[in-house]
Amino acid sequence: MTSNSSELGARETRQRRTHTKSRRGCRNCKLRRTKCDEGQPQCTKCLSFGVVCNYNPSHGADLEPSWQTTQSKTKQLPFSQVFFKARPENLTISLPVRVGDGPRSFTMDPGSLARLDRFQKRTVFTFGGQSALKVYQIDVIRLAVKHPFLMHIILAITATHDRYLSVTLNNSKRSLAEAYHSARGATLLVEKLSNPIIYEDRDALWASAAMLGIASMTSVEASDPAEAWPMKSFGSSDLDWLNMAVGKEAIWRATNPLRPDSIFHGMADDFRALMHRPPLRGLEEIPSDFIHLLLLDGPVPLDKNPYYTAISVLSGLWQDTCTRDSMPTYMAFLNYMGSSFRSLLLLKDPRALLIFGYWYACMQGSQWWVHNRAQLECQAICLYLEKYHASDIDIQRMLVYPKMRCGIGS
């Protein structure tokens, strides 16, 4: 990203006008209401989403997971061996499964057992790279059998993943299973955290916090940008999902997942990227358009400028592609944008919204659990700034990039 990024974005947008508007796009992109780039033999959107691209019926069913096709073409090699070059280590659990041994314990029904199986064989592969695989596929499951709050959260996030992969026209509404396990898991976790933390519970608490952070990001009730934040009318729950970053940091300090005896110790590099603030950048490393718009070269010291930390962290991201392995670095933006910046977002400050729109633009095509929110709210931010700040020439010029990335550029 350079200072003349807006001009580059505008030039790319003008070039796209000569193309037919996604009429040759694949059916998956049409179902997901995303702009297909029409790449052959597989478009980028399907590749990043993990489904088989289907320009015609012979290319696969709608939203068919690509790992299933890959498995059939590789003599039934499992997903983990194909993509991670590692043999599956699914934990074998004796039936019936009784979760916990106290008053909050419960017995897994067939539906819950099926969700747990999908968690191990599908959902777990979307949480991170190789270092996270064994932790979530084996160690976290062992903990969940002992801790009902963690098992409920696992079942909830798997049910959310099921909904996201469904082909129904409106899959924005939570299923009964998803709503029940989400509510039960959150209630039991709060109950657990209201008492002194037991040493043996620390890893289960951190695993729950990490997955609740993912679950909160997926919880987008809107299906249209006009109904999404910030276009929708003010609500007391606006940006509640961002508060999870603050809550996770508190649980991080209480549980210390980097300690040597933690099951998460092998994920130290990922956690450092997620929980340690990146170094702040000098003005020479921040695009000049933002320096001017945010008054970073004005009389107010940088450490007093509410936009500085957020744009500094963001400036280190947008030149790279967000991948499964680099996801912790991108998510660190949410932890370190600063409380003043978060307050400006709640007030729908146009400059804060623009910065947040650029972060959402970076997240386009990333993991399933961020895709819906990133696309919908990026579009909503662009529409909001166009509607209510049309006279701000600088903001309108800088909207070219996020509009192009979220699929509403003209």
matplotlib code that plots the C-alpha trace (Angstrom):
import matplotlib.pyplot as plt

x = [0.0, 1.5, 0.4, -1.2, -3.1, -6.4, -5.4, -4.2, -7.5, -9.5, -7.5, -8.1, -11.8, -12.0, -10.4, -13.0, -15.8, -15.0, -15.8, -19.2, -20.4, -19.7, -22.2, -19.6, -18.9, -19.2, -22.4, -20.7, -19.9, -23.5, -24.8, -22.5, -23.3, -19.6, -18.0, -16.4, -13.0, -13.7, -10.3, -9.8, -9.9, -10.7, -11.6, -9.7, -12.9, -13.6, -9.9, -9.7, -13.2, -12.2, -14.9, -14.7, -15.2, -18.3, -18.5, -20.6, -22.2, -19.3, -17.0, -18.8, -21.9, -22.7, -20.3, -18.7, -15.8, -12.6, -11.0, -13.6, -12.8, -9.1, -9.5, -11.3, -8.5, -5.7, -6.7, -8.8, -6.0, -7.5, -7.7, -4.9, -2.5, -3.3, -3.0, -0.7, 1.3, 0.4, -1.5, -4.8, -4.6, -8.3, -8.9, -10.9, -13.6, -15.4, -19.2, -21.3, -19.6, -20.3, -18.9, -17.7, -18.6, -20.3, -23.8, -23.1, -22.2, -24.2, -24.2, -23.5, -26.5, -26.0, -26.2, -23.6, -21.3, -21.6, -20.7, -17.7, -16.6, -17.0, -15.0, -12.1, -12.2, -13.2, -13.6, -10.3, -8.4, -9.6, -8.2, -4.6, -1.5, 0.3, 1.1, -2.6, -3.7, -2.8, -3.6, -7.2, -7.7, -6.4, -5.5, -8.5, -10.9, -9.4, -10.0, -13.5, -14.6, -13.7, -15.1, -18.7, -18.3, -15.6, -17.5, -20.6, -18.4, -16.9, -20.4, -21.6, -18.7, -19.1, -22.8, -21.9, -19.6, -22.3, -24.6, -22.0, -21.5, -25.2, -26.7, -29.9, -30.8, -30.7, -28.2, -27.7, -30.0, -28.6, -29.8, -31.4, -28.3, -26.0, -28.0, -28.4, -24.7, -23.5, -25.7, -24.9, -21.1, -21.0, -23.1, -20.9, -17.7, -18.8, -19.7, -16.3, -14.5, -16.5, -14.6, -10.8, -9.1, -8.0, -4.5, -5.8, -8.5, -6.2, -5.9, -9.6, -10.4, -8.0, -9.3, -12.8, -11.8, -10.0, -13.0, -15.5, -13.6, -14.0, -17.7, -18.4, -17.0, -19.2, -22.4, -23.7, -27.5, -27.7, -27.7, -27.6, -25.2, -28.1, -29.0, -25.5, -23.4, -22.8, -25.7, -28.2, -29.6, -27.8, -28.0, -26.6, -24.9, -23.0, -19.4, -20.0, -17.9, -14.9, -15.1, -14.1, -10.5, -10.4, -11.9, -9.4, -6.5, -7.6, -8.0, -4.6, -3.0, -4.8, -4.0, -0.6, -0.8, 2.9, 3.9, 6.0, 3.3, 0.5, -0.8, -0.6, 3.1, 4.0, 1.9, 4.1, 4.9, 1.2, 0.4, 3.2, 1.8, -1.7, -1.1, 2.1, 1.6, 3.5, 6.1, 4.6, 5.7, 7.2, 5.4, 7.6, 6.1, 2.5, 0.8, 0.8, -3.0, -3.6, -1.0, -3.0, -6.4, -5.7, -3.5, -0.6, 1.8, -0.2, 0.6, -0.9, 1.7, 1.4, 0.8, -2.3, -3.7, -6.5, -5.9, -2.2, -1.9, -4.6, -3.2, 0.3, -0.6, -2.7, 0.1, 2.1, -0.6, -2.1, 0.8, 0.6, -2.1, -4.0, -3.5, -4.2, -0.7, -0.7, -4.1, -2.8, -1.0, -4.1, -6.2, -3.7, -5.1, -8.3, -6.3, -4.2, -6.4, -6.8, -9.7, -10.0, -10.2, -12.8, -14.9, -14.7, -16.0, -19.0, -19.6, -19.3, -16.5, -15.8, -12.0, -12.1, -14.7, -12.4, -9.4, -11.7, -12.9, -9.4, -8.8, -12.0, -10.7, -7.5, -9.7, -11.6, -11.4, -9.8, -11.2, -14.9, -15.4, -14.4, -15.6, -19.3, -18.6, -15.7, -17.7, -21.0, -19.6, -17.0, -19.8, -21.9, -19.0, -18.5, -22.3, -22.4, -19.5, -20.9, -24.3, -23.3, -19.9, -20.3, -18.8, -15.5, -13.4, -10.5, -12.6, -14.5, -11.2, -9.8, -12.9, -11.9, -9.7, -12.1, -15.0, -13.0, -12.0, -15.5, -17.2, -19.2, -16.7, -18.3]
y = [0.0, 3.3, 6.9, 6.8, 3.6, 5.4, 6.2, 2.6, 1.3, 3.6, 2.5, -1.2, -0.4, 1.4, -1.6, -4.0, -2.0, -3.6, -7.1, -8.8, -8.4, -11.9, -13.5, -16.3, -16.6, -19.9, -21.0, -21.0, -17.3, -16.6, -18.6, -16.8, -13.4, -12.7, -11.3, -14.2, -13.3, -16.0, -17.6, -20.9, -23.7, -22.5, -19.0, -17.4, -17.0, -20.8, -21.6, -19.5, -20.7, -24.3, -25.5, -27.0, -24.3, -25.2, -23.3, -26.2, -29.3, -31.5, -29.4, -30.5, -29.9, -26.5, -25.6, -29.1, -29.0, -29.3, -31.7, -34.3, -34.2, -34.2, -37.2, -39.1, -38.4, -39.3, -42.9, -41.7, -39.7, -37.7, -33.9, -33.5, -35.6, -33.8, -30.3, -30.6, -33.7, -35.2, -38.3, -37.9, -38.3, -38.2, -39.0, -42.1, -41.7, -44.6, -44.5, -43.4, -40.0, -38.4, -34.8, -33.7, -35.3, -32.6, -31.0, -29.4, -32.7, -34.1, -37.1, -36.6, -37.4, -38.7, -35.2, -33.9, -36.9, -36.2, -32.5, -33.5, -35.8, -32.9, -30.6, -33.1, -33.9, -30.5, -27.4, -27.8, -27.3, -23.7, -22.5, -22.1, -23.8, -27.0, -25.9, -25.6, -28.9, -31.5, -29.1, -28.6, -32.1, -34.1, -32.1, -29.7, -32.6, -34.4, -31.3, -30.9, -34.3, -33.1, -29.5, -29.1, -25.4, -26.2, -29.0, -26.8, -24.2, -26.8, -28.0, -24.4, -23.4, -26.6, -26.0, -22.4, -23.9, -26.3, -23.3, -21.4, -24.3, -24.8, -23.9, -22.4, -18.9, -17.4, -19.0, -15.9, -17.2, -19.5, -23.1, -24.3, -26.4, -23.5, -21.2, -23.7, -24.7, -21.1, -19.9, -22.9, -22.7, -18.9, -19.3, -22.0, -20.2, -17.0, -19.2, -20.7, -17.4, -15.9, -18.2, -18.4, -20.1, -23.7, -24.5, -27.6, -25.5, -22.9, -24.6, -25.3, -21.7, -20.3, -22.8, -21.6, -17.9, -18.5, -20.2, -17.8, -15.1, -16.9, -17.6, -13.9, -12.9, -15.2, -14.0, -11.6, -11.5, -9.3, -10.7, -7.4, -4.5, -2.0, -4.0, -4.3, -2.0, 0.9, 1.3, 0.0, 2.2, 2.5, -0.5, -1.1, -4.3, -2.6, -4.0, -6.2, -8.8, -6.5, -6.7, -10.3, -9.1, -7.3, -10.3, -12.7, -10.6, -10.8, -14.6, -14.8, -13.1, -15.4, -18.6, -17.9, -20.4, -19.9, -21.6, -24.8, -27.2, -25.8, -27.7, -24.5, -24.0, -25.2, -22.4, -19.7, -18.1, -17.7, -16.3, -13.8, -12.5, -12.3, -11.0, -8.8, -5.4, -4.9, -2.1, 1.3, 2.7, 6.0, 8.4, 7.5, 4.0, 5.2, 6.1, 9.9, 9.9, 8.7, 11.1, 14.0, 12.7, 11.7, 14.8, 12.7, 15.4, 18.0, 19.7, 16.9, 14.3, 10.9, 9.1, 11.4, 10.9, 8.4, 7.1, 6.6, 3.1, 1.6, 3.0, 2.0, -1.6, -1.7, -0.3, -3.4, -5.7, -4.6, -5.4, -9.1, -11.7, -12.9, -16.7, -19.4, -19.0, -15.2, -14.9, -14.2, -11.1, -9.7, -10.5, -8.6, -5.4, -5.9, -6.2, -3.1, -0.6, 1.2, 2.1, 5.6, 4.3, 1.7, 4.6, 6.5, 3.4, 3.3, 7.0, 6.1, 8.6, 8.7, 8.4, 5.5, 3.8, 4.2, 2.6, -0.2, -0.6, -1.1, -3.8, -5.6, -5.2, -7.1, -9.9, -10.5, -14.2, -15.3, -17.9, -18.8, -17.4, -13.9, -13.8, -12.9, -10.0, -8.7, -8.6, -7.3, -4.7, -3.5, -3.0, -1.3, 1.1, 2.1, 2.7, 4.7, 6.9, 7.5, 8.4, 10.6, 11.9, 12.5, 16.0, 14.8, 14.5, 12.7, 10.0, 9.4, 9.1, 6.6, 4.5, 3.1, 0.4, -1.1, -0.9, -2.8, -5.5, -6.0, -6.2, -3.0, -0.9, 0.4]
z = [0.0, -1.0, -0.8, -4.2, -3.5, -4.1, -7.7, -8.2, -6.8, -9.1, -12.1, -11.3, -10.8, -14.2, -15.9, -14.4, -16.0, -19.3, -17.9, -17.8, -14.2, -12.9, -15.3, -15.9, -12.2, -10.4, -8.7, -5.3, -5.4, -6.5, -3.6, -1.2, -2.8, -3.4, -6.6, -8.4, -10.0, -12.7, -12.3, -14.0, -13.2, -9.6, -8.6, -5.7, -3.6, -3.7, -3.1, 0.0, 1.2, 0.9, -1.6, -5.1, -7.7, -9.9, -13.1, -14.5, -12.9, -13.7, -11.5, -8.3, -6.2, -4.6, -1.8, -1.8, 0.6, -1.4, 1.1, 0.3, -3.4, -2.7, -0.4, -3.2, -5.6, -3.3, -2.4, 0.6, 2.2, 5.1, 5.0, 7.5, 5.5, 2.3, 3.5, 6.5, 5.5, 8.8, 9.6, 11.5, 15.3, 16.1, 19.7, 20.2, 22.9, 24.5, 24.4, 26.0, 26.6, 29.9, 30.0, 33.5, 36.8, 38.7, 38.7, 35.3, 33.6, 30.7, 28.4, 24.7, 22.5, 18.9, 17.4, 19.8, 19.0, 15.3, 15.9, 17.9, 15.0, 12.5, 14.9, 14.9, 11.1, 9.7, 11.9, 13.7, 10.5, 10.2, 13.6, 12.6, 11.2, 12.0, 15.6, 16.4, 14.8, 17.4, 20.3, 19.2, 17.6, 20.6, 23.7, 23.7, 23.2, 26.2, 28.3, 26.9, 28.2, 31.7, 31.4, 30.3, 29.5, 27.0, 25.3, 24.9, 23.2, 20.9, 19.9, 19.4, 17.1, 15.1, 14.7, 13.5, 11.0, 9.8, 9.3, 7.4, 5.0, 4.4, 1.0, 2.3, 1.0, 4.5, 6.8, 9.0, 11.7, 14.4, 14.7, 17.9, 18.7, 18.0, 20.2, 23.1, 23.2, 22.9, 25.7, 27.9, 27.3, 28.0, 31.2, 32.5, 31.6, 33.4, 36.4, 36.3, 36.1, 39.0, 41.3, 41.9, 39.0, 39.7, 38.3, 36.4, 34.7, 33.1, 29.7, 29.4, 30.2, 27.6, 25.0, 25.7, 25.5, 22.2, 20.6, 22.0, 20.3, 17.0, 17.8, 18.6, 15.3, 13.3, 15.1, 12.4, 12.3, 9.2, 5.7, 3.9, 4.3, 4.8, 8.0, 9.3, 11.5, 11.0, 8.5, 11.0, 13.7, 17.0, 19.3, 22.8, 21.6, 18.7, 18.5, 21.5, 19.7, 20.0, 23.8, 23.5, 22.7, 26.1, 27.8, 26.2, 27.3, 30.9, 30.7, 28.9, 31.9, 34.4, 32.5, 30.9, 28.0, 27.3, 30.6, 30.0, 31.2, 29.0, 26.1, 24.2, 24.8, 21.3, 19.8, 21.4, 18.1, 17.2, 20.6, 20.5, 17.2, 18.7, 22.2, 21.8, 20.3, 17.1, 17.2, 16.3, 13.0, 12.1, 9.8, 6.9, 7.1, 7.0, 3.7, 3.3, 2.5, 6.1, 7.6, 6.1, 6.9, 10.5, 11.2, 12.3, 11.4, 13.3, 16.7, 18.7, 19.8, 18.2, 21.5, 22.0, 18.6, 18.9, 15.3, 15.5, 17.1, 14.9, 11.6, 12.7, 13.3, 10.1, 8.0, 8.7, 7.3, 4.0, 1.8, 2.8, 2.1, 5.2, 5.3, 7.9, 9.3, 9.4, 10.9, 14.4, 13.2, 11.6, 14.6, 16.8, 15.3, 17.3, 20.6, 20.1, 18.2, 21.5, 23.7, 22.3, 18.8, 19.8, 21.3, 18.0, 16.2, 18.5, 17.7, 14.0, 13.5, 9.8, 10.0, 12.5, 10.2, 7.2, 9.0, 10.2, 6.6, 5.4, 8.0, 6.9, 3.3, 4.3, 5.7, 2.5, 1.5, 4.8, 7.2, 7.3, 10.8, 9.8, 6.2, 6.7, 9.1, 7.1, 3.9, 5.3, 7.6, 5.1, 2.6, 5.3, 6.2, 2.6, 2.2, 5.4, 4.5, 1.0, 2.4, 5.4, 4.5, 0.7, 1.0, 2.5, -0.7, 1.0, 2.6, -0.7, -2.6, -0.1, -0.2, -3.6, -2.0, 0.5, -2.0, -4.5, -2.0, -0.6, -4.0, -4.3, -6.4, -9.6]

ax = plt.figure().add_subplot(projection="3d")
ax.plot(x, y, z, "-o")
ax.set_aspect("equal")
plt.show()
